[in-house]
Amino acid sequence: MDAIIIQIVGYSVVFFGTFLLFNLLTRGFLLKWLRALMGRGKYLLLQVKSPIQDYWIVAPIFGDTIKIIDREAKGEKSHKFCGIPENCIFKVFGVSCGWFNEKNQEMINIKGEGVSTYDPIKVASFIERALMKPDNPEDQKRWVIQLFIYGALALGLVLVYMKLGRIEELLDAVPIGGVI
């Protein structure tokens, strides 16, 4: 049995060591590619072309918009919303990929030309609508019903506790065992 465990550990070390080595050699591309592949179309693998270096990110897709997280900026400036223009997306090993120019804030099509898709007015309107969304009356009804049910349960537990206390007093008054 010990030989089997040693063999399993040995194969695991070789497998994960090789995987980590390939990930290191591809500068993190392998893990990001796997994340986009496992997302089943919910993510877009983007090669961000910045003035200093090119790097890969996984951008979630929201309808016809992708959310790009800039690794240089901090806070609210780090999230950029960008539309997905036509002929800017291509497949690599079963994953949808694209290029993004970080300096000009635009997608790059297959021919290598920049296609501007960022519309600040549309994005501001998008965010404002999300923040000012009215409350759903169905949610309020459900919340009131849940509050009523929890209140009834709490009242029931209090009554049961009081009744058990009264029963305990009656049982203490009754002599059990011994001589009367």
Secondary structure by P-SEA (a helix, b strand, c coil): caaaaaaaaaaaaaaaaaaaaaaaaacaaaaaaaaaaaccccbbbbbcccccccbbbbbbbcccbbbbbbccccccccbbbbbbbcccccccccccccccccccccccccccbbbbcccaaaaaaaaaaaaaccccaaaaaaaaaaaaaaaaaaaaaaaaaaaaaaaaaaaaaccccccc
